[in-house]
Amino acid sequence: MIPARWRAGLAGLVASIGALSTGAVDAQAVMVSDAAPIEGVTVEVLNNLQAFAGPGTTYSAVIRTSTETASLSGASLSLQITNQPLADADALDDFMAAPAEAQVREVLSTPVGGASSAHAGELSPASDVMTSLTVAPGGLGLDPASPGVFGVVIELRVGSTVAWSTSAPLTWQPELLPPLGVGVLASVSGSNDRVKALLAAASDPRVAIAYDPTALTLGQRLALTRREAYLLPAGNLDVSSTSHAQSPVLVQQAVQLSQQQAEAPWIAMAASVDDATVVTASAAGAFAVVAVPRWAADASAGDVAVASVAPVDDALLAPLALPDARISAALASSAPAAPSATASVYAEAAFAAMRGAGTVIVAPGDGWLVDGSRPSRAIDDLLDAPFVTPRSFAALLSDPGRQQLDLPDVVASDLDAPAADVLTATSMLTTLGVLDSASGGDSDLIARTGRDLLAALSITHRADSDRRATEFAAAQERAAQVARAVSVTSGSDVLLVSRSGQLPVTVSNQLDVPVTVRVAVTSRSPILLTRGQPTATIEPGTEQTVMVPIEAISSGDVNVSVAVRTEDGSTVAVAETLKVRVRAAWGGWVTGIVTAGLVVLLVGGIYRTIRRGRRDTRVVPDDATAVAGPPESEA
């Protein structure tokens, strides 16, 4: 749950400019209850308000006051500080929610534009004036021997009217605070733009990264090989919802998709801290389970950063990381350009140090607000704090003597993804996995489709169940289409006129890569037998006719089931039914007729040959040979 001070009302859209800021970014000002804004007047802080100060440091802020059509007279800026340090983090919440109710004293007041300006405190229409509020060392009037967190209020007054106000905490450090070990773990997943923004915000090498490799480019993944980095399940799957639906296979499938893209240990981000989540994640090989403060804020065990989980059925369970909910919320929910953003994170860490926390984990989670272009200044200032020792996430998990926690069996939530959706996704991913094996694991289409199913069940979507339902329905439809990409397209009737032959089966492949499949034909009648399951490779976007050897025992109509399988026998395409009209007798008759015809032709040919031979061997008399009677002399 986000503390109240980060939900306070905000006044106007403002922008930081000039050399006094880190770049042109939006800024926001918190309006207190008794402020009376003046129409046409905009006030903004041009720098993040200072997070800490000591006896030897100055405190400064630069305020820009702009008018459109209004004119101001007697305008001044004042800086005030609470009389006493804030007692604890809850008192800080109260101060940020209603700074006007705090007991404060004025430290500095100056006319808008500065006392040396020729028109100090006077603004005509279309004016744009910057005023520097600077408190010299020792000018805050705070105890040089006692540290604490104070509240600072800056107001624009016109006469006696407060026209604008902003507030922020200030950590007073006249001496070192108790030491605090801090490990920061940033989650990176989502759209391309979101991934870029998160990687920029978490660019400090002291920050550990938990990332969804299916959402990153190859270059981004390679860059993280030089960082302390861990994998998230593909799509940043909501592991708790999956566990509550009793579908551990889906977690394993999501982890497998991630591990196909990168090699690193994986961690589970838990929306519910219960045995179901920890057991499911551990069974899938999780390096650690991290309670996400945004969803599991009630899971904190005091100042325990890392705990062991009481054994469940002798299973080997991953360690449980419990980020500090307040520091994590301060980092996650404060807009980077808000004047108090950095000071709020710093103050929460100071409170943790002063209560003796010793070690904390900071995890802004999936809802981290980032500006999209630069490193988080709040993280830099936190890890650079003189009382903070940055620690790696792996080192924190390795600390000996962890406290053991006995978790509830299941902590169900209305925010969980519907169990029916989880089971549907499991079934569809199993189907896509078989199809992927037929393609050799090279199909981008299958990979994208599987990730879309998992991303629709992302932990991020716990914040918007309607969006989750819409995205899952769309992903389910796409997955069903891809699952039918390899199919049998043969006609329904086939005629067989002999006792043996080949059954033509046409297989279509609409994937983006070739597939190698076996065509299996199963006869539903003993009068037709199949004699093999031929294998074929079908190119993408084509059809191919595969000839399956068959043998008929007798004539009749037979229904056969045709299935397309992988080489190891898993079904790729749902079985289709073909009707084979077996006319084995026709084959005998035809063969007999043809044979008889051939015999007749053969006999006729022999007879003609003999006759021709006899004619060719007869003696023909020549003209001088007598053909009858005696010679003439004897006549």
Number of C-alpha atoms within 10 A of each C-alpha: 12 17 19 14 20 21 13 16 14 15 19 15 12 19 17 22 17 10 10 12 14 14 14 13 17 18 24 24 24 26 24 25 13 15 17 15 17 16 11 13 22 20 28 26 28 31 24 24 24 21 25 22 17 19 19 11 14 16 19 15 19 17 22 20 20 21 20 14 12 15 17 18 15 15 23 24 25 18 25 19 25 20 15 15 20 22 12 17 19 14 13 26 18 16 25 29 22 18 25 17 13 18 13 18 15 15 14 16 18 19 22 30 24 19 14 9 11 9 15 17 22 19 22 15 14 14 16 16 17 17 20 16 20 14 16 13 14 16 15 21 11 19 14 14 10 12 19 21 25 23 24 25 23 22 22 26 22 21 13 10 15 19 22 25 27 26 26 29 30 26 26 26 21 18 14 12 20 17 18 23 18 25 25 24 25 22 26 26 26 21 11 11 10 15 21 19 20 26 24 17 25 25 19 17 12 20 26 24 24 25 28 28 26 25 23 19 13 12 8 14 19 12 10 17 13 9 15 17 23 25 27 28 32 28 28 32 28 28 30 30 27 26 27 24 19 16 18 21 18 24 25 18 20 25 26 14 20 25 20 11 18 17 14 15 15 24 22 33 28 25 28 30 28 22 22 25 28 29 24 24 28 19 16 19 18 22 21 23 25 26 27 26 30 22 20 18 20 13 18 17 14 9 17 18 25 27 19 17 21 16 15 15 7 7 11 14 23 23 21 24 25 27 32 29 25 23 25 26 26 27 26 24 19 23 20 27 24 26 26 30 25 29 24 28 24 28 27 25 28 30 23 23 20 17 12 14 19 17 23 27 26 27 29 25 26 22 13 23 18 23 17 17 13 18 19 21 18 23 22 17 17 24 22 12 19 15 19 23 15 18 20 19 22 14 9 18 19 12 11 8 9 16 13 14 13 12 17 11 15 15 15 17 14 8 15 22 24 17 16 10 19 24 17 14 23 23 14 17 26 16 21 22 19 19 29 23 19 26 22 12 16 15 18 13 14 22 17 14 23 28 23 21 30 27 26 27 29 23 27 22 21 20 13 10 17 11 13 20 17 12 17 21 15 13 22 21 13 15 24 14 13 19 23 19 19 25 20 24 14 17 12 11 13 16 12 22 18 22 20 18 16 15 19 15 22 16 23 21 21 19 24 16 19 19 25 18 29 23 26 22 26 16 20 12 12 10 17 24 18 19 14 14 19 15 18 17 16 23 17 17 14 12 17 17 16 20 18 19 17 18 19 20 14 15 18 16 18 19 17 21 16 20 23 26 23 21 17 10 13 17 20 26 23 16 18 16 19 19 16 19 16 24 18 20 15 15 16 14 13 13 13 12 12 12 12 12 12 12 12 12 12 12 12 12 11 12 12 11 11 12 10 11 11 9 9 9 8 7 7 6 8 8 7 6 7 10 9 6 8 9 8 6 5 6 6
